[in-house]
């Protein structure tokens, strides 16, 4: 135990009293992403079965579903305490998984496949957004710089375990049983939430801060806060540019995979291998790079890493437009996102008030994110109609990538000037 603590302290500086919260946060994110990654290969296969030409429509449907869901979350966040809001979010999605279990047991037709694709896309963003809202709420900006890399690594370990379970269980047990495995991990995540809430209450004992009052505000107060804050609008711009630009490469990757791998099992196996490669690289980055990078060079540099890699990637795809290059690009850019850019984006929210941490963040992570996905589909279709092929679309993305890089540096400067959790 002592040797493990020494190794951990060499990787990340853990102050007294933080160890338990870090361990529970790591376990929470592990369970969450393990449960999701059990479902992800199945979601990707449902997308292919629905027809690659229908993917833009599925992203649009996901965006519409987000528009319907976010007001409900805003209303619940305004009425419930944090201790009640978090469990109810996960219980809601557990109930949904139960319904899909029944449907898949009866055989999934094209309609069920499309609904499942949309639902998993909503589920993933929603539960992860709530997780990071909670992390931004219980950890200070200084703690976030030191600890969010390790917390993120918990999710990566879960993301490594999930595809392994899918590969082992999919053939002998069938698709429906993957949903039950996902349910088990969501229930374990609920136990971690309870432990972290108890830690937060113990830490605040004796302080004149009421930790479990209602989050407050109104149903739409998080959206209104985005509209009047240059800082939050900058985060919106960063997320939109990220989703629109990288979505262009995603559509072409899926199209070429469908053409090159006609067998469903081969496609599912390829998606799982890509996930495995991404998560191995991500774990290395979260463990050895992100905390030191942020502490030494700042959040702005961490936010700039992903667009800088995208710039090189699109230039390479433009010069060499083949499936192998696209797959390598997807692996590298996803690993850089999860290992470096995502923890840095979550740090941005630690300087906001609680209403913004939960509601504004949820709006950005869901509606804005999936709106960017939908816009990416429309953009790809428009560029294709103009006669641009894979190479032309890659070169057309480069000006947007430069703007994305500039936004990341802007957000880093604004964050550096915010020394306490307050509205910016």
Helices and strands as residue ranges (DSSP letters): H 2-11, H 19-49, G 52-54, H 55-79, H 82-105, H 110-138, H 141-173, H 175-203, H 221-228, H 230-260, H 264-288, H 290-297, H 299-319, H 323-336, I 337-341, H 342-348, G 349-351, H 354-355, I 356-360, H 361-363, I 364-368, H 369-385, H 390-416
